[in-house]
Amino acid sequence: MTDGEEAPPGTIDWALRTTRTVRRRLDLERPVDLGVVARCLELALQAPTGGALEGWRWIVLTAPEVKAKVRDIYLEALEVASGGRRPAEVVTSDDRMLDGAWRLATHLDRVPVLVVACIKGRLTAQSTPAQAGSLYGSIYPAVWSLQLALRGHGLASAMTTVHLERHEAMAELLGIPQGVTQAALVPIAHLVGTDLRPAHRRPLSAVAYRDRWGEPWDWADPARGDGPGTT
């Protein structure tokens, strides 16, 4: 499927191409069925996990007073992550993303459902790249599966990590044990509007190599025998 092709709604290609990080278009007024969230989390548990240990843990937040405290922690963390920059203070290509980040942060307590994704285990200064890959590789596929499942059920979400700048405060608030790593905060709501379009991305030829870093791979060139239908 090329960039210009449409994937039929409800298919795997459609879900993969139209599951976006939604910050501005989260419906802050419409309630979310927690039964649907539970179903999506059950689907997320089918994601791969290192050593089949299933170390993921999920905290589903709906209480207004808890979400308000999470908002305050998140705002403190965003001040650090953004270097204190506000959308009105900078004029760059990142303005829209920065604006969306602040809008989400200031309204986080109004998002119907927040999910904190955690994984049992902690990295240390002595942890190897393999250990880091195993730890985070055991939770992020499940987070993405959750987002895909939510999309399939008509809900919107975002995977955010900003709050990790204040992970200690979040752990204290939610009672997260010392030996557990927070990986993401996922706001969940209905979508304002009906459509989500594929994002603009660089072409595959600009980011995929053949056999060696930097070696061009023109996969669609019949002369190289790499086109569709070849092995």
N, C-alpha and C positions, 0 to 999 in steps of 0.2 A: 504494500500500500504506500503510495507516494504522499507527499505533504498536501497535495491538492485534493486527495480523495476523501470522501466522507465514509465514516464507519457507521453501520446501521445501529441505531439506539438499542441498548440492552446487550450488545455483544461485548466480548472481552476487549476488542480493539477500541470500541467506543469508550469504555470505562477508562482504559489506559490513556487515551488521547484527550479526554475531557475532564479528568480529575485534577482540579486546580487547587492551589492554595488560595482560599477565599478569606479575605479580611473585611472588605467594605460591604460585601453583599450578604452578610449573615443576617438573617431575619431575627431581630432581637425581641420581637413581640410574640411570635408564634411558638407555642409549646412543642417540645420534642417528645415523642413516645419513647420512654425508656426501654420498653420491650424491643423496639427496633434497634436501639443502641446495644442491648444485650445480644441480640441476634448477630449484629455486625462484629461484636467482640468474639463471639463464638467462632465466626468465620476467620477472624484474625488469628485464632489459636491454631489454625492449620498451617500457618507460615513456618518456614524452616527455622530451626533453633539449634545452636551449637551443642553437640553431644546429646541431642534429644532431651536436654535437661528441663526444658519448659520453665526457665527461671523468670519469665515475665510476670509482672504484677500490674494491675490496673486500678486506679482510684478514680471513681466516677463522682464528680462534684456537681451537686444541684442546689445545695442550701445557699440562700442569698448571702447570709453573713459570712460563710466560708469563701464564696466567690469574691466578695468584696475585699477580703483580706488577701486573696490571691492576686486580685487586681493591683493592690497597693504594692505587693512584692514585685509584681511584674513591671510596674511603672519604675520602681527603683532600679530594677535590672536593665530596663531599656535606656535609662539615663546613662548607665555605664556602657552598654553595648553600642549606643549611638554617639558616644562622646558628648552627650548633652545636646546634640543637634536636633533642631525642630524643623519641620518641613518649610516653614516660612523663612528660615535663616540660611538656607542653602539653595543653590540653583544648579542641579546636576541631573544626569539621567536617572539617578536613584531617588529623585524627589517623590515619585509616585509610590515606590516601595516604602520609603520612609514615612510618607503620609499614611499609608495603609497600616504600617506597624503602630504608629501612635494612635490612630483611630481605634484599632483593635484593643490596644492596651487600655485606653481610657473607658472603653465600653465592655471590658472583659467580664465584669460582674453581671452584665445584662445578657450575656450569651447563655442560652438555656442549659447547655451541658458542657462541662469541661472534663476531659479525661487526662490524667497524669499517667504516662507510660513509664514503668520502672523495670529494672532487670536486677536480679540478685547477683551480687558480686561488685567489687570495686577495683579500680586500677590504682597503681601506686607509681612512684617515680621509677621503680625497677621493672615495671610491666613491659613486656616486649610488644612489638607491633602485632605479632600473632595473637597475643592475649587481648589486645585492644580490639582487633578485628573480630575475634570470637565473641567478646562481650557485646559490642554494639551491633555486630552482625546477627545477634540473637534477638534483638528487640526491634530494630528499624524495619526489617521486612514485615513484622507483625503490625507495626504502626501503619505502614503503607497499605497492607491488606485491609486494615480497619478503614482507612480512607476510601479505598476502592469499594468496599462493601457499603459504606455510607452513601457514596455516589450512586450506587445501584439501587438504593432505597430512597433516592430523592433528597438526600441531605447533603450539606456542604460542610467542609472542615478545613483546617489548616494544621500543619505540623510546625510547631514553634519550639525553639530552644532558648529563647531570650532569658527565661526565668532562671536558667542554670547559672547566670551571674550571681544569683542569690539563692542557690540551691539549699544552703544551710537553713535559711529562714523558711523556705518551703517545707523542708523536712521536719522542722520543728512544728510548723503549723499542722501538718498532716500526719505526724507521728511516724514518719518513714524511718526505719531502722538504719543504723550506721553501715551495715553491710550491703546496702541496696543503692544502686545508681539510678538517678532520675535521667531519663533519656529525652522526653518530649512532653509538651503540653498541647492537647488537641482540642480546640474549641469546636463545638458541634451545633449546628442550627439548620433550619430550612434555608433554602436559597431565595434571595430576593430576585425575582425574575425567573426565567425558565431555561436559559441556555448558558452553557459554558463551552467556549471554543478552545481548540488546541492552542497551546502557547507558541509564540515564534521562537524557533530554535535554529541554531546553526545546522547546516546540512551534515549528514552522516560522513560525507567525504572529508569534512574539516576536522572531525574528531575521532575517526576510527582508522587504525593503521593495519597493515598487513605484515605479519611475521616479525616486525621490528619497529620500535618507536620511531615515528616520523616517516615511515615508509608509506607512500600514498596507496590507498586502496580504492580504486574506482570500481566498485562492486558491480555497477550496471554496464560495464564495458564488455560487449560480447567478444571482442578480440582477446580479452584476457581469460575468457571462460569463467568469469565470476558472476555472470548475470543470473537472474531468477531461473530456477529450474536446474541449475548446475550443481555438482557436488565436488 
